[in-house]
Amino acid sequence: MAEAHSAVAFQFSITHEGWDVNFDREVLHLVWQSGIRSWKKRLARFKNSIKNGVYPASLQSLWAMVAIIAALHFTGVWPTLQWQVVSCTVLGIALWLTVIYFIRYTLKLLFIYKGWMYEERGKGRVISNRTKLWVLMVKALSGASSPLLYSFQGSLPRLPLPSVQETMKRVCNTKLTHF
C-alpha cells in the first residue's frame, strides 16, 4: 500500500481544518518529461511524413523554386505577376507540386514493368535494352537523396484484388485439403 501512495503525484484532502494539497515534484517532473518525449516523437513523425509525402523532391527544392520565380519576377522577366512575394510563393509551390506529382506518376508507371524479373541472371547473360532503359529512368526520377522507409509508398502501383469468388474457392479448397 505504501508503494501505491508514493506513486501518486497529487494528494488532496479535506479536513475539518480546511483542505490540503500535496504533490510530488519528482513524479510531476517525470510526467513533464514524458509529455516532452511524446511531442518530440510526434514532431519527428510529422517531419518524416512530410519528407515521404514529397519524396522525389526535397523541401530545399521548394525554396529554390520559390527563389527562382521571385528572381524572375523581380528582374522583370515575368512582369505579369501581382502581389509580388505572395504570388511568387504560390506560383512556386504550385509548380513544385506539379513537378513532384508528374515524377510520382511516372515512377508509378515505371514500377508496373516486371520484365526485369524474368531475365536470366549470371555470367555471360545480357540484360535487355528495355531493362537498361528502365533502370536509368527509375534512377533518374528517384532523386539524388537517399529515400526513407516509406518514401516510394505514393509511387507504388496498386495491387489487383482477386474477386470474391476466387477468394472463396481458395479458402474452401485450403480448408478441405487440411482435413
C-alpha positions, -999 to +999 in steps of 0.1 A: +000+000+000+029+024+007+041+019-029+007+030-043+008+061-022+043+070-033+033+067-070+005+093-067+017+127-078-012+147-062-028+142-028-058+162-020-075+160+014-103+179+031-104+180+068-124+200+094-095+225+094-097+231+057-082+215+026-047+203+019-029+197-014+004+178-015+023+170-047+055+151-055+078+172-076+097+142-089+066+125-103+055+158-118+089+161-135+087+126-149+052+133-162+065+165-178+095+147-194+071+120-208+050+147-224+081+163-239+092+130-253+058+123-267+057+157-286+092+152-299+082+118-314+050+134-329+071+161-344+096+136-359+067+115-373+052+146-388+085+156-403+090+121-418+055+121-432+062+154-450+095+141-463+079+109-475+050+127-490+071+148-513+099+122-518+112+126-553+119+162-543+132+178-511+119+207-492+151+226-502+139+223-538+107+240-529+125+270-515+148+270-546+117+270-569+102+300-550+135+318-551+139+313-589+104+325-596+109+355-573+142+363-590+125+361-624+097+384-613+120+410-597+144+411-627+115+419-650+114+386-669+079+378-655+063+412-651+027+400-652+026+387-616+007+407-590+012+409-552+049+402-556+062+379-529+029+361-522+022+354-558+058+342-564+055+319-534+021+305-545+033+300-581+065+283-569+046+259-547+021+251-575+049+245-600+069+224-574+038+202-567+032+198-604+067+185-609+065+162-579+032+146-590+045+142-625+076+124-612+054+103-589+030+091-616+059+085-640+075+063-613+042+046-608+041+037-645+077+026-644+071+003-614+044-016-633+072-030-656+081-065-644+103-077-673+135-074-653+123-103-630+121-127-659+155-121-674+182-147-669+210-138-645+246-149-641+278-147-660+275-144-697+239-132-696+230-100-713+204-075-698+179-063-724+180-027-736+144-023-723+155-032-688+186-010-690+164+020-701+140+012-672+168+012-646+182+045-659+148+062-658+140+049-623+174+060-610+170+094-627+135+100-613+143+086-578+163+116-569+198+121-556+188+119-519+185+085-502+149+076-496+134+069-462+115+037-454+081+047-469+093+072-495+081+053-525+047+045-510+029+071-531+047+059-562+039+022-560+012+009-583-020-005-568-021-043-565-051-060-581-076-076-557-089-110-565-127-114-569-148-127-541-155-159-560-117-166-564-111-159-528-139-182-517-126-210-540-092-207-524-105-206-489-128-236-494-100-256-512-075-249-484-100-260-457-107-292-475-071-301-480-061-295-444-086-321-430 
